[in-house]
Amino acid sequence: MWNYVVLRCITYIIDIEQIIIRHGVFNRYTNYMELYRVYDYQKRQNVIEGVFGLMNLVLLSRDVSHPKIVFLGLANNDDMIPLIRSRVETEKKRKNIVEFNNPFGGFV
């Protein structure tokens, strides 16, 4: 029951420039991350989440304070990743962000 309450108290907002996450049951916290910092996406789903049509979306970023953001308990919607990816790419173009792959691993 407590996990349900915790999940119901999380709000995810993906706007044009940033991701905003509000969470907390008694104390409320708000985290902000610029979209251009996102570089990878993962969709995770265990058996129980699959039964209930839920998934977890993991975004990996270059943000120092939030290198990994996990969207918990989302409806299993395959439109979420293309939407975020599109907004990330648009924001990178708008800010003239160019990534170079390092052949020894990592990014420059």
MDAnalysis code that builds the backbone (N, CA, C; Angstrom):
import MDAnalysis as mda
import numpy as np

u = mda.Universe.empty(324, n_residues=108, atom_resindex=np.repeat(np.arange(108), 3), trajectory=True)
u.add_TopologyAttr("name", ["N", "CA", "C"] * 108)
u.add_TopologyAttr("resid", np.arange(1, 109))
u.add_TopologyAttr("resname", ["MET", "TRP", "ASN", "TYR", "VAL", "VAL", "LEU", "ARG", "CYS", "ILE", "THR", "TYR", "ILE", "ILE", "ASP", "ILE", "GLU", "GLN", "ILE", "ILE", "ILE", "ARG", "HIS", "GLY", "VAL", "PHE", "ASN", "ARG", "TYR", "THR", "ASN", "TYR", "MET", "GLU", "LEU", "TYR", "ARG", "VAL", "TYR", "ASP", "TYR", "GLN", "LYS", "ARG", "GLN", "ASN", "VAL", "ILE", "GLU", "GLY", "VAL", "PHE", "GLY", "LEU", "MET", "ASN", "LEU", "VAL", "LEU", "LEU", "SER", "ARG", "ASP", "VAL", "SER", "HIS", "PRO", "LYS", "ILE", "VAL", "PHE", "LEU", "GLY", "LEU", "ALA", "ASN", "ASN", "ASP", "ASP", "MET", "ILE", "PRO", "LEU", "ILE", "ARG", "SER", "ARG", "VAL", "GLU", "THR", "GLU", "LYS", "LYS", "ARG", "LYS", "ASN", "ILE", "VAL", "GLU", "PHE", "ASN", "ASN", "PRO", "PHE", "GLY", "GLY", "PHE", "VAL"])
u.atoms.positions = np.array([
    [0.815, -1.190, 0.000],
    [0.000, 0.000, 0.000],
    [0.867, 1.265, 0.000],
    [1.943, 1.244, 0.805],
    [2.820, 2.410, 0.882],
    [3.456, 2.695, -0.476],
    [3.882, 1.653, -1.202],
    [4.476, 1.862, -2.526],
    [3.495, 2.537, -3.473],
    [2.236, 2.181, -3.370],
    [1.206, 2.811, -4.198],
    [1.103, 4.300, -3.875],
    [1.119, 4.641, -2.585],
    [1.049, 6.046, -2.176],
    [2.258, 6.813, -2.697],
    [3.444, 6.208, -2.573],
    [4.666, 6.856, -3.061],
    [4.581, 7.101, -4.565],
    [4.143, 6.094, -5.325],
    [4.015, 6.249, -6.778],
    [3.000, 7.330, -7.148],
    [1.915, 7.409, -6.418],
    [0.879, 8.409, -6.711],
    [1.348, 9.826, -6.404],
    [2.394, 9.968, -5.604],
    [2.909, 11.293, -5.239],
    [4.048, 11.749, -6.146],
    [4.311, 11.025, -7.229],
    [5.357, 11.419, -8.176],
    [4.697, 12.039, -9.400],
    [5.198, 13.203, -9.804],
    [4.717, 13.873, -11.006],
    [5.901, 14.082, -11.943],
    [5.745, 13.646, -13.185],
    [6.775, 13.832, -14.207],
    [6.252, 14.838, -15.227],
    [7.052, 15.851, -15.504],
    [6.698, 16.848, -16.513],
    [7.850, 16.919, -17.502],
    [7.542, 16.695, -18.770],
    [8.548, 16.803, -19.824],
    [8.128, 17.962, -20.705],
    [8.787, 19.101, -20.518],
    [8.424, 20.244, -21.345],
    [9.425, 20.403, -22.478],
    [9.436, 21.522, -23.117],
    [10.278, 21.735, -24.296],
    [11.761, 21.702, -23.947],
    [12.148, 22.251, -22.787],
    [13.562, 22.406, -22.460],
    [14.069, 21.510, -21.335],
    [13.186, 21.013, -20.475],
    [13.670, 20.282, -19.309],
    [12.680, 19.233, -18.838],
    [13.198, 18.366, -17.982],
    [12.383, 17.364, -17.301],
    [12.253, 17.827, -15.857],
    [11.032, 17.819, -15.362],
    [10.765, 18.236, -13.987],
    [10.141, 17.044, -13.266],
    [10.710, 16.690, -12.122],
    [10.193, 15.575, -11.334],
    [9.873, 16.089, -9.943],
    [8.611, 15.944, -9.563],
    [8.168, 16.305, -8.212],
    [7.824, 15.022, -7.486],
    [8.365, 14.869, -6.280],
    [8.128, 13.634, -5.533],
    [8.167, 13.904, -4.039],
    [7.677, 12.931, -3.305],
    [7.662, 13.013, -1.853],
    [6.250, 12.958, -1.316],
    [6.079, 12.232, -0.230],
    [4.759, 12.097, 0.379],
    [4.533, 13.218, 1.392],
    [5.415, 13.353, 2.360],
    [5.265, 14.385, 3.378],
    [6.089, 15.621, 3.045],
    [7.329, 15.416, 2.623],
    [8.182, 16.499, 2.159],
    [8.225, 16.419, 0.640],
    [7.974, 17.524, -0.030],
    [7.948, 17.539, -1.491],
    [9.283, 18.047, -2.028],
    [9.794, 17.376, -3.051],
    [11.046, 17.744, -3.694],
    [10.786, 17.935, -5.184],
    [11.503, 18.849, -5.795],
    [11.395, 19.069, -7.228],
    [12.800, 19.048, -7.821],
    [13.010, 18.174, -8.805],
    [14.295, 18.076, -9.497],
    [14.109, 18.535, -10.940],
    [15.093, 19.246, -11.455],
    [15.070, 19.744, -12.822],
    [16.285, 19.217, -13.565],
    [16.095, 18.831, -14.814],
    [17.222, 18.423, -15.646],
    [16.994, 18.927, -17.068],
    [18.018, 19.528, -17.642],
    [17.932, 20.015, -19.006],
    [17.898, 18.835, -19.974],
    [17.012, 18.890, -20.947],
    [16.850, 17.784, -21.893],
    [18.097, 17.524, -22.730],
    [18.854, 18.561, -23.054],
    [20.015, 18.358, -23.918],
    [21.084, 17.488, -23.254],
    [21.008, 17.258, -21.959],
    [21.983, 16.431, -21.259],
    [21.708, 14.930, -21.368],
    [20.525, 14.543, -21.823],
    [20.169, 13.124, -21.945],
    [20.930, 12.509, -23.113],
    [21.521, 11.312, -22.890],
    [22.224, 10.651, -23.986],
    [21.802, 9.205, -24.204],
    [21.021, 8.615, -23.312],
    [20.598, 7.231, -23.539],
    [19.277, 6.972, -22.829],
    [18.538, 5.971, -23.324],
    [17.211, 5.639, -22.822],
    [17.129, 4.140, -22.619],
    [16.438, 3.722, -21.579],
    [16.211, 2.292, -21.332],
    [14.780, 2.097, -20.865],
    [14.151, 1.064, -21.363],
    [12.817, 0.681, -20.902],
    [12.989, -0.607, -20.117],
    [12.494, -0.621, -18.876],
    [12.605, -1.807, -18.024],
    [11.216, -2.231, -17.570],
    [11.044, -3.550, -17.503],
    [9.738, -4.070, -17.092],
    [9.933, -5.462, -16.509],
    [9.529, -5.640, -15.251],
    [9.584, -6.980, -14.680],
    [8.237, -7.670, -14.911],
    [8.120, -8.897, -14.466],
    [6.920, -9.693, -14.734],
    [5.669, -9.038, -14.147],
    [5.751, -8.592, -12.922],
    [4.580, -7.996, -12.265],
    [4.169, -6.705, -12.979],
    [5.147, -5.889, -13.340],
    [4.833, -4.660, -14.074],
    [4.178, -4.991, -15.412],
    [4.648, -6.046, -16.059],
    [4.059, -6.474, -17.324],
    [2.602, -6.878, -17.179],
    [2.291, -7.571, -16.104],
    [0.908, -7.997, -15.850],
    [-0.008, -6.781, -15.695],
    [0.484, -5.744, -15.024],
    [-0.327, -4.549, -14.790],
    [-0.163, -3.486, -15.877],
    [0.599, -3.782, -16.931],
    [0.776, -2.833, -18.023],
    [1.598, -1.618, -17.654],
    [2.584, -1.820, -16.776],
    [3.450, -0.730, -16.335],
    [4.873, -0.957, -16.811],
    [5.674, 0.086, -16.756],
    [7.088, -0.010, -17.108],
    [7.850, 1.063, -16.346],
    [9.164, 0.928, -16.342],
    [10.056, 1.946, -15.812],
    [10.895, 2.459, -16.976],
    [11.048, 3.756, -17.059],
    [11.860, 4.360, -18.104],
    [13.085, 4.972, -17.446],
    [14.271, 4.613, -17.930],
    [15.523, 5.111, -17.361],
    [16.180, 6.023, -18.388],
    [16.508, 7.235, -17.966],
    [17.235, 8.177, -18.804],
    [18.618, 8.364, -18.215],
    [19.634, 8.180, -19.021],
    [21.013, 8.421, -18.603],
    [21.420, 9.783, -19.127],
    [22.075, 10.565, -18.268],
    [22.399, 11.936, -18.651],
    [23.809, 12.316, -18.220],
    [24.237, 13.439, -18.713],
    [25.527, 14.015, -18.330],
    [25.362, 15.026, -17.193],
    [24.208, 15.061, -16.588],
    [23.946, 15.958, -15.480],
    [24.668, 15.429, -14.238],
    [25.436, 16.273, -13.581],
    [26.239, 15.845, -12.436],
    [25.357, 15.415, -11.269],
    [24.305, 16.154, -10.995],
    [23.468, 15.831, -9.838],
    [22.450, 14.726, -10.134],
    [22.146, 14.464, -11.406],
    [21.174, 13.427, -11.775],
    [21.679, 12.640, -12.982],
    [22.707, 11.816, -12.805],
    [23.219, 11.061, -13.962],
    [22.239, 10.000, -14.459],
    [21.308, 9.603, -13.592],
    [20.311, 8.620, -14.000],
    [18.969, 9.030, -13.409],
    [17.963, 9.138, -14.286],
    [16.612, 9.446, -13.834],
    [15.741, 8.254, -14.172],
    [15.009, 7.775, -13.184],
    [14.132, 6.629, -13.383],
    [12.686, 7.092, -13.232],
    [11.904, 6.937, -14.296],
    [10.473, 7.205, -14.264],
    [9.807, 5.899, -13.826],
    [9.252, 5.870, -12.633],
    [8.684, 4.646, -12.064],
    [7.201, 4.511, -12.387],
    [6.778, 3.294, -12.686],
    [5.366, 2.976, -12.786],
    [4.612, 3.667, -13.900],
    [5.276, 3.913, -15.035],
    [4.582, 4.523, -16.168],
    [3.713, 3.497, -16.875],
    [2.658, 3.968, -17.511],
    [1.869, 3.079, -18.352],
    [2.765, 2.602, -19.487],
    [2.675, 1.324, -19.835],
    [3.526, 0.756, -20.880],
    [3.114, 1.334, -22.225],
    [3.679, 2.491, -22.526],
    [3.333, 3.243, -23.721],
    [4.587, 3.391, -24.576],
    [4.570, 2.806, -25.752],
    [5.756, 2.854, -26.604],
    [5.991, 4.218, -27.240],
    [5.091, 5.177, -27.032],
    [5.262, 6.511, -27.592],
    [6.144, 7.401, -26.722],
    [6.435, 6.984, -25.487],
    [7.167, 7.832, -24.556],
    [8.618, 8.062, -24.994],
    [9.334, 7.013, -25.370],
    [10.745, 7.167, -25.740],
    [10.904, 8.012, -27.008],
    [10.149, 7.771, -28.079],
    [10.281, 8.656, -29.254],
    [9.957, 10.122, -28.939],
    [8.994, 10.367, -28.065],
    [8.666, 11.739, -27.681],
    [9.848, 12.407, -26.988],
    [10.424, 11.732, -26.002],
    [11.569, 12.295, -25.276],
    [12.756, 12.449, -26.213],
    [13.014, 11.436, -27.024],
    [14.153, 11.496, -27.955],
    [14.016, 12.678, -28.910],
    [12.822, 12.890, -29.422],
    [12.573, 14.008, -30.327],
    [12.841, 15.344, -29.638],
    [12.381, 15.485, -28.419],
    [12.594, 16.742, -27.686],
    [14.056, 16.937, -27.326],
    [14.755, 15.842, -27.000],
    [16.190, 15.932, -26.698],
    [16.950, 16.401, -27.929],
    [16.684, 15.787, -29.073],
    [17.377, 16.160, -30.313],
    [17.074, 17.604, -30.713],
    [15.828, 18.020, -30.565],
    [15.462, 19.403, -30.878],
    [16.211, 20.381, -29.987],
    [16.296, 20.065, -28.712],
    [16.976, 20.951, -27.766],
    [18.486, 20.990, -28.032],
    [19.080, 19.846, -28.399],
    [20.506, 19.831, -28.728],
    [20.787, 20.688, -29.952],
    [19.931, 20.605, -30.952],
    [20.104, 21.442, -32.152],
    [19.948, 22.916, -31.810],
    [18.961, 23.220, -30.989],
    [18.704, 24.612, -30.625],
    [19.880, 25.221, -29.863],
    [20.543, 24.412, -29.040],
    [21.672, 24.901, -28.242],
    [23.023, 24.638, -28.907],
    [22.992, 24.089, -30.133],
    [24.221, 23.774, -30.879],
    [25.133, 22.828, -30.096],
    [24.560, 21.795, -29.507],
    [25.317, 20.785, -28.759],
    [25.720, 19.690, -29.740],
    [27.021, 19.399, -29.808],
    [27.535, 18.347, -30.677],
    [28.290, 17.352, -29.813],
    [28.009, 16.056, -30.005],
    [28.694, 15.019, -29.239],
    [29.711, 14.316, -30.126],
    [30.847, 13.991, -29.553],
    [31.860, 13.219, -30.230],
    [32.096, 11.947, -29.440],
    [32.027, 10.818, -30.108],
    [32.271, 9.546, -29.434],
    [33.769, 9.329, -29.297],
    [34.173, 8.927, -28.112],
    [35.557, 8.622, -27.823],
    [35.774, 7.130, -28.124],
    [36.724, 6.757, -28.978],
    [36.909, 5.342, -29.298],
    [37.339, 4.502, -28.090],
    [37.778, 5.144, -27.026],
    [38.201, 4.424, -25.830],
    [37.103, 4.361, -24.779],
    [35.895, 4.754, -25.161],
    [34.756, 4.724, -24.254],
    [34.438, 6.104, -23.730],
    [33.180, 6.350, -23.531],
    [32.745, 7.640, -23.004],
    [32.540, 8.658, -24.099],
    [32.254, 9.869, -23.699],
    [31.983, 10.952, -24.614],
    [32.914, 12.096, -24.333],
    [33.084, 12.942, -25.331],
    [33.919, 14.124, -25.184],
    [33.019, 15.334, -25.122],
])
